[in-house]
Amino acid sequence: MEMFFMFIPMLAILYFLIWRPEQLKRKKHQAMLDNLAKGNLVVTTGGLHGKVIGVDKEIVVLAIAENVKVEVSRGCIAFLKKGGELIEGE
């Protein structure tokens, strides 16, 4: 019975220190992906910096240089850039 009462605080600590923050981070990132729009400056998980010029349900078209367009999966967008700073899942 004592072991059972020891697991309850450990589970609470795991929840509040690991699972909950990760869940909030994931929700914030998904909201950022859902709100992508033309003109946003983004960084992909592969490190490409570009400007969003087209958004589809699963594909985002980025302009990474003059006359160079790249199609990436929406899930590959890691950060938004605002004022030169990376903003994760605003």
C-alpha positions as a Markdown table, in Angstrom:
| # | Residue | x | y | z |
|---|---|---|---|---|
| 1 | Met | 0.0 | 0.0 | 0.0 |
| 2 | Glu | 2.9 | 2.4 | 0.7 |
| 3 | Met | 4.3 | 1.8 | -2.8 |
| 4 | Phe | 1.0 | 2.9 | -4.2 |
| 5 | Phe | 1.0 | 6.2 | -2.3 |
| 6 | Met | 4.6 | 6.8 | -3.5 |
| 7 | Phe | 3.6 | 6.5 | -7.2 |
| 8 | Ile | 0.9 | 9.2 | -7.0 |
| 9 | Pro | 3.3 | 12.1 | -6.3 |
| 10 | Met | 5.7 | 10.7 | -8.9 |
| 11 | Leu | 3.0 | 10.6 | -11.6 |
| 12 | Ala | 2.0 | 14.1 | -10.7 |
| 13 | Ile | 5.5 | 15.3 | -11.0 |
| 14 | Leu | 5.9 | 13.5 | -14.4 |
| 15 | Tyr | 2.7 | 15.1 | -15.6 |
| 16 | Phe | 3.4 | 18.7 | -14.6 |
| 17 | Leu | 7.1 | 18.6 | -15.6 |
| 18 | Ile | 7.2 | 16.6 | -18.7 |
| 19 | Trp | 3.8 | 15.7 | -20.3 |
| 20 | Arg | 1.9 | 18.9 | -19.8 |
| 21 | Pro | 4.6 | 21.3 | -21.1 |
| 22 | Glu | 5.2 | 19.1 | -24.2 |
| 23 | Gln | 1.4 | 19.0 | -24.8 |
| 24 | Leu | 1.2 | 22.8 | -24.7 |
| 25 | Lys | 4.2 | 23.2 | -27.0 |
| 26 | Arg | 2.6 | 20.8 | -29.5 |
| 27 | Lys | -0.7 | 22.7 | -29.4 |
| 28 | Lys | 1.1 | 26.0 | -29.9 |
| 29 | His | 3.1 | 24.7 | -32.9 |
| 30 | Gln | 0.0 | 23.2 | -34.5 |
| 31 | Ala | -1.9 | 26.6 | -34.1 |
| 32 | Met | 1.1 | 28.3 | -35.8 |
| 33 | Leu | 0.9 | 25.8 | -38.7 |
| 34 | Asp | -2.8 | 26.3 | -39.0 |
| 35 | Asn | -2.4 | 30.0 | -39.2 |
| 36 | Leu | 0.3 | 30.2 | -41.9 |
| 37 | Ala | -0.4 | 32.8 | -44.5 |
| 38 | Lys | 1.2 | 34.3 | -47.6 |
| 39 | Gly | 4.0 | 36.7 | -46.7 |
| 40 | Asn | 5.1 | 34.9 | -43.5 |
| 41 | Leu | 8.8 | 34.4 | -43.0 |
| 42 | Val | 9.5 | 30.9 | -41.9 |
| 43 | Val | 12.3 | 28.4 | -41.1 |
| 44 | Thr | 11.9 | 24.7 | -41.9 |
| 45 | Thr | 13.2 | 21.8 | -39.8 |
| 46 | Gly | 15.9 | 21.4 | -42.4 |
| 47 | Gly | 17.1 | 25.0 | -41.9 |
| 48 | Leu | 15.8 | 26.6 | -45.0 |
| 49 | His | 14.8 | 30.3 | -44.5 |
| 50 | Gly | 12.0 | 31.5 | -46.8 |
| 51 | Lys | 8.9 | 33.5 | -47.5 |
| 52 | Val | 5.6 | 31.8 | -47.8 |
| 53 | Ile | 4.1 | 32.4 | -51.2 |
| 54 | Gly | 1.5 | 29.7 | -51.3 |
| 55 | Val | -0.4 | 27.6 | -48.8 |
| 56 | Asp | -2.3 | 24.4 | -49.5 |
| 57 | Lys | -3.8 | 21.9 | -47.1 |
| 58 | Glu | -0.6 | 19.9 | -46.7 |
| 59 | Ile | 1.9 | 21.8 | -48.9 |
| 60 | Val | 3.6 | 25.2 | -48.4 |
| 61 | Val | 5.4 | 26.9 | -51.2 |
| 62 | Leu | 8.4 | 28.9 | -50.1 |
| 63 | Ala | 10.5 | 31.4 | -52.0 |
| 64 | Ile | 14.1 | 30.9 | -50.7 |
| 65 | Ala | 15.9 | 33.0 | -53.3 |
| 66 | Glu | 15.0 | 35.1 | -56.3 |
| 67 | Asn | 13.2 | 32.8 | -58.8 |
| 68 | Val | 13.7 | 29.8 | -56.6 |
| 69 | Lys | 10.5 | 28.2 | -55.1 |
| 70 | Val | 10.4 | 25.1 | -52.9 |
| 71 | Glu | 7.4 | 23.0 | -51.9 |
| 72 | Val | 7.6 | 21.6 | -48.3 |
| 73 | Ser | 5.2 | 19.8 | -46.1 |
| 74 | Arg | 3.3 | 22.0 | -43.7 |
| 75 | Gly | 4.7 | 19.9 | -40.8 |
| 76 | Cys | 8.2 | 20.8 | -41.8 |
| 77 | Ile | 7.8 | 24.4 | -40.8 |
| 78 | Ala | 9.6 | 24.8 | -37.5 |
| 79 | Phe | 9.5 | 28.5 | -36.7 |
| 80 | Leu | 8.1 | 31.8 | -37.8 |
| 81 | Lys | 10.5 | 34.7 | -38.1 |
| 82 | Lys | 9.5 | 38.2 | -36.9 |
| 83 | Gly | 11.9 | 41.0 | -36.8 |
| 84 | Gly | 14.8 | 38.6 | -37.4 |
| 85 | Glu | 13.9 | 36.5 | -34.4 |
| 86 | Leu | 12.7 | 32.9 | -34.5 |
| 87 | Ile | 9.3 | 32.5 | -32.8 |
| 88 | Glu | 8.2 | 29.0 | -32.2 |
| 89 | Gly | 4.5 | 28.3 | -32.5 |
| 90 | Glu | 3.3 | 31.8 | -31.8 |
